[in-house]
Amino acid sequence: MQRGKIHSIESMGLVDGPGIRSVLFLQGCGLRCKYCHNPDTWQLHGGKEIGVDEIMKKLRRFQPYFGDTGGVTCSGGEPLLQIEFVTELFRECKKENISTCLDTAGYGFGNYQELLEVTDLVLFDVKHYLAEEYTALTGGDFSVTTEFLNAVRKSQTSLWIRHVVVPNITDSEAHIKGLGGYIKAIPNVERVELLPYHTLGMEKYSVMGVDYPLKDTPPMCKEKTKQLQKLILDSIS
């Protein structure tokens, strides 16, 4: 069976998809988002190597807590960098009626069809909807995440959209309205959630000896985030 590089496992998470879920945070990410709070997951060679069979043993123990809506979520890092491992894990989960959720920025290497066939829900992290701004914010190529989104369209997998609101970067009404237009063109979107930028990961950068790009940016106002949440829901309705 496939073995994956795992940063950590949260036994019973409540914010990574519907219901109570076991969350696997996988190692490796090709993006370098300015607001990333998990820089310790960037490198693929980190973490602990665990086999699909070992993960399934854990999931069977937690399964009574999942109820009708919970299950397993693969997050990261970027789980698409370990697509063979995630695909095999999800395939095994489907055999045992465990709901599967993929928490991703859509930044992999293509060939997503087999994975999406065994994925019940995609939590899609939209970094930005404009190519140039996407690259400035993440260091990545917008066409890569667009390819993934096109694969999700084709598979008709259900989507929850998430977007981090950062002061002076993605917090203007014009930006949110533009984001709404981008989302409105995506089928199968069941939920849109704006997440306020926070600084909880800053200490990790210090420990790693890496400069934090947004060290002078304050946490996003939660009240303003709520206002923008209403704005984006109005714009896509």
Solvent accessible surface area in square Angstrom, and as a share of the most:
residue,aa,sasa,rsa
1,M,142,0.63
2,Q,72,0.32
3,R,121,0.44
4,G,1,0.01
5,K,61,0.26
6,I,4,0.02
7,H,67,0.30
8,S,46,0.30
9,I,55,0.28
10,E,76,0.34
11,S,46,0.30
12,M,87,0.39
13,G,0,0.00
14,L,126,0.63
15,V,110,0.63
16,D,14,0.07
17,G,7,0.07
18,P,41,0.26
19,G,33,0.32
20,I,59,0.30
21,R,1,0.00
22,S,0,0.00
23,V,0,0.00
24,L,1,0.01
25,F,42,0.18
26,L,0,0.00
27,Q,4,0.02
28,G,0,0.00
29,C,24,0.14
30,G,45,0.43
31,L,2,0.01
32,R,98,0.36
33,C,11,0.07
34,K,74,0.31
35,Y,17,0.07
36,C,25,0.15
37,H,84,0.38
38,N,31,0.16
39,P,1,0.01
40,D,53,0.27
41,T,2,0.01
42,W,32,0.11
43,Q,89,0.40
44,L,83,0.41
45,H,144,0.64
46,G,23,0.22
47,G,50,0.48
48,K,136,0.58
49,E,83,0.37
50,I,13,0.06
51,G,1,0.01
52,V,0,0.00
53,D,67,0.35
54,E,67,0.30
55,I,1,0.01
56,M,3,0.01
57,K,123,0.52
58,K,64,0.27
59,L,2,0.01
60,R,110,0.40
61,R,149,0.54
62,F,35,0.15
63,Q,58,0.26
64,P,108,0.68
65,Y,123,0.47
66,F,10,0.04
67,G,60,0.58
68,D,154,0.80
69,T,79,0.46
70,G,5,0.05
71,G,0,0.00
72,V,0,0.00
73,T,0,0.00
74,C,0,0.00
75,S,9,0.06
76,G,10,0.10
77,G,24,0.23
78,E,2,0.01
79,P,0,0.00
80,L,1,0.01
81,L,35,0.18
82,Q,18,0.08
83,I,30,0.15
84,E,107,0.48
85,F,4,0.02
86,V,0,0.00
87,T,11,0.06
88,E,35,0.15
89,L,0,0.00
90,F,0,0.00
91,R,96,0.35
92,E,29,0.13
93,C,0,0.00
94,K,80,0.34
95,K,141,0.60
96,E,55,0.24
97,N,139,0.71
98,I,3,0.02
99,S,33,0.21
100,T,0,0.00
101,C,0,0.00
102,L,0,0.00
103,D,23,0.12
104,T,4,0.03
105,A,12,0.09
106,G,0,0.00
107,Y,32,0.12
108,G,9,0.08
109,F,171,0.71
110,G,9,0.08
111,N,142,0.73
112,Y,6,0.02
113,Q,119,0.53
114,E,108,0.48
115,L,0,0.00
116,L,6,0.03
117,E,116,0.52
118,V,22,0.13
119,T,10,0.06
120,D,59,0.31
121,L,14,0.07
122,V,0,0.00
123,L,1,0.00
124,F,3,0.01
125,D,31,0.16
126,V,4,0.02
127,K,19,0.08
128,H,12,0.05
129,Y,42,0.16
130,L,88,0.44
131,A,55,0.43
132,E,144,0.65
133,E,80,0.36
134,Y,2,0.01
135,T,65,0.38
136,A,60,0.47
137,L,7,0.04
138,T,1,0.00
139,G,64,0.61
140,G,7,0.06
141,D,74,0.38
142,F,37,0.16
143,S,68,0.44
144,V,34,0.20
145,T,7,0.04
146,T,46,0.27
147,E,89,0.40
148,F,0,0.00
149,L,4,0.02
150,N,72,0.37
151,A,24,0.18
152,V,0,0.00
153,R,82,0.30
154,K,172,0.73
155,S,46,0.29
156,Q,135,0.60
157,T,10,0.06
158,S,33,0.21
159,L,1,0.01
160,W,30,0.11
161,I,0,0.00
162,R,31,0.11
163,H,1,0.00
164,V,22,0.13
165,V,0,0.00
166,V,0,0.00
167,P,16,0.10
168,N,138,0.71
169,I,65,0.33
170,T,0,0.00
171,D,19,0.10
172,S,55,0.36
173,E,107,0.48
174,A,76,0.59
175,H,14,0.06
176,I,0,0.00
177,K,108,0.46
178,G,24,0.23
179,L,0,0.00
180,G,0,0.00
181,G,46,0.44
182,Y,46,0.18
183,I,3,0.02
184,K,125,0.53
185,A,74,0.57
186,I,10,0.05
187,P,63,0.39
188,N,57,0.29
189,V,40,0.23
190,E,113,0.51
191,R,113,0.41
192,V,8,0.05
193,E,47,0.21
194,L,8,0.04
195,L,55,0.27
196,P,42,0.26
197,Y,5,0.02
198,H,66,0.30
199,T,35,0.21
200,L,149,0.74
201,G,4,0.04
202,M,67,0.30
203,E,119,0.53
204,K,70,0.30
205,Y,3,0.01
206,S,79,0.51
207,V,118,0.68
208,M,81,0.36
209,G,70,0.67
210,V,58,0.33
211,D,127,0.66
212,Y,14,0.05
213,P,75,0.47
214,L,15,0.07
215,K,133,0.56
216,D,131,0.68
217,T,25,0.14
218,P,78,0.49
219,P,79,0.49
220,M,10,0.05
221,C,74,0.44
222,K,147,0.62
223,E,101,0.45
224,K,73,0.31
225,T,8,0.05
226,K,134,0.57
227,Q,108,0.48
228,L,6,0.03
229,Q,42,0.19
230,K,132,0.56
231,L,41,0.20
232,I,0,0.00
233,L,80,0.40
234,D,80,0.41
235,S,37,0.24
236,I,43,0.22
237,S,112,0.73
